[in-house]
Amino acid sequence: MNLADRESYGRFLLAQSGPVTALETALRDFGVARLLPDWPLRSRTAALRQDLEYLHLYAEVSAPFPLTSAAQAFGTLYVLEGSRLGARVLLQQILAAAPDLKPATKFLSHGNDHRLWTTFLQILEAKVGVNDLAESIQGAHQAFALFEASFMQVLDTTA
């Protein structure tokens, strides 16, 4: 995907929208604020929807994502928080190549003025023990699978 191209960038955001919304909804329903008290600061669903609206697109819907343990939730959070790091790189590339897309980059720039990754890792290390690793990895794998399926669907419909 050439994210400097408005149409490709829109497809990228659509591919993000289903998994991000499903995962953040599952985390909220699980009670993620007990694990991460600053959860409202971290949630990016609203920013993603604003970007899609700016591009006259509507969020995709993914199947519900059940979370059964704190360890699994932390694996899911790892994927979402890690994607924020990649978003910084993409944001720089997009703004350099297509500054006209800046109004539609709330999702990619969300949280850039906070140390969210650092604080997430501190909480993760404090709350997830060795015995929880298998469930955390399972949560991360499930989250990655949602993104993979969503991107494959978006790419299949545009090929």
N, C-alpha and C positions, 0 to 999 in steps of 0.2 A: 504494500500500500504506500502510495505517495501521499503522506499526510499534509503536504503543502497544497494539495489539490482539494478544493472544498468538498467535492463529492466523496473522495476517498476518506477524507477526514470525518465526514458524516457517517460513513460506513464503519469506521473505526469506533466512533462513539456509540453507534448502535450495537456493535458487537460487545462493547463494554457494559452497556446498559442492563441487559438481562441478568448477567452474573452479579454485577455490583448490587443491583436492587435486591436480587434474591438472597445474596449473602448478607447484606446489611440488614434486611428484614429478619432473616433467621437469627442473626446476632442480637438484634433488638428484642425479638421474642424470647430468646434464651435468657436475656437479662445481662447483656454485655456490660452495662454500666457498673455492675458489681465487680467485674474484672478490670475494666478500664473506666475509671470515674470521669475521664475527659472524653468519653465516647461522642457526645454531641459535637465536639470540636473536630473529631475524626471522620464522621460520616460524610460521604461525598455524593450520595444519591441526589440531593437537591441541586448541587452544582452541575452534575451530569445532565439532569433534566433541563436546567436553564440553558446549557450549551446546545442541547438538542432542539429546544424551542427556538433559539436564535437561528438555527439552521432549518427550521420548519420541519423537524423530524420528531417522531414520537418514540419513547422508550420501548424497547423490546421487553417481553416478559419471559422469565425462566421459571421452570418448575420449582415448587417449594423445596427448600433445602433444610432438612431436619438436623438440629444439633443435639447431641445427647450427653455431652460432657464438657467441662471447662477446658480440658486438654484439646478436644476436637475444636472447640471455639478458638483457642489460641492458634491452632494450625491454620484455621480459616483467616484469622486476623493477620497472621504472618504473610499470607498471600496478598491480602488487601494493602497492608502497610508497605510491603515490599514493592508493590506496583506503584506506589507513590514515588519511590526513588526513580524508577524508570520513567515516570511521567515528567520528572524534571528535565531529563535529557530530551525527551520528545518535545516538550514545550520550547526549549531553546532552539531546536531545529525548526519547528513550525514557525516561531516568531521571526527567525532569521530569513526563512524562505517565503513566508506568506503572512506579513504583518496584518493584513486585512482580516485574518482569522482570530486576532487577539480577543475580540468580544466573546468568542466561543471557546475560550480556554480556561474557564473557571474550574472545570474538573481537573485538568492537568496541573493547574497552579494551586489547587486547594491544599492548604496547610504548609505552603512553602515558607511562611514566616514563623513557623513553630518547629521545635525539635521533636517531632512526633516519632521518628524512627528510633532515636536515642531513648526516649522515655518508654516506648513500646518494648524495646529490648531489655531495659531494666526491669520492667514489670514481668515480662516473659520469663526471664532468668530467675526471678524471685518466686514465681507461682507455678512453673512447670518443672516437675522433677523427672529424674531418669525413668521412673516407672510410668510416666505419662507420655513418653516420646512416641510410642506406637500410635496412640490415639491422636496426638498432635500431627504426626505425619499423615495419618488417614484424613484428617480434616484438611490439611494442605492439598493432598492429592485430589480430594473431592472438589475443592475450590478450583484448582487448576483445570480439572476435567470440565467444569462448567464453562470456563473461559475458552477452552479448546473447542468444545462443541459449538459455542456461540460464534466463534471466529470461523469455524468451518462452515457453518450455516450461512453466514454473511458472505463469505467468499464463494460458496456454491451458488448463491442467488445472483451474484454479480459477474460470474464467469460467462 
